[in-house]
């Protein structure tokens, strides 16, 4: 369904209906509009089926636009969605950093995702003047955190992060709300808030944007590893013109978790980069 058709269908919404009562065309229209706002994946989620992702995206949209009843669609909420699609910056913000054109990332399409993701990461990393050795470690991190480029969303619910003050998770529900997303699996209210400020986007209010906007996720992994946003450690502390410590470079992201595995992947990437 193209955006024009979705707009037409949403413009005809009259009576109120709960998510489980939407027809297939209405569901697809809502999904297509939410995807335009990066609240759903336009390639995987515009299918006319009401699932957990659609319910969550619709509920988050209604919360962000101060609407009651997260399950209800009526003429008023359809109109609010249409206005948001007409001016996305009003809802999600306008980037204050340079982002490359967006590209397709499909869940579980590992090989295709690997090619497009690697090309995008290399382009952005070279623009930021990272060396091949540094780029290789960024690629290895992305490969590991995305489960070999299968997903930009952490598989677990995120409840294990509940109450983690070190991640800024101080409010009930923060663990699940701010679970890992993107190529670096950005985690915690603190890090989402940081990138809201860095990128000029409403990521703390609408955290699922990160997993539905691959170009933004590329920026976040490259920028964060370069500047030490996540742990205070910068990639250049471990990989530079004078050293190549791929094992300890894991401290840029997560202590020494899977450090040896990721170091081996980085060495493989470096050979590919030449």
MONOR-V432995 format. One line per field, one symbol per residue. ss: DSSP state (h for helix, s for strand, l for the rest). Layout:
ss=???
//
This chain:
ss=llhhhhhhhhhlllllsshhhllhhhhhhhhhhhhhlllllllllllllllhhhhhhhhhhhhhlllllllsslhhhhhhhhhhhhlhhhhhsllllllllllllllllhhhhhhhhhhhhhhhhhhllllhhhhhhhhhhhhhhlllllllslllllhhhlllhhhllllllhhhhlllsllllsllhhhhhhhhhhhlslllllllhhhhlhhhhhhhhhhhhhhlllllllhhhlsllllslllhhhhhllllllhhhhhhhhhhhhhhhl
//
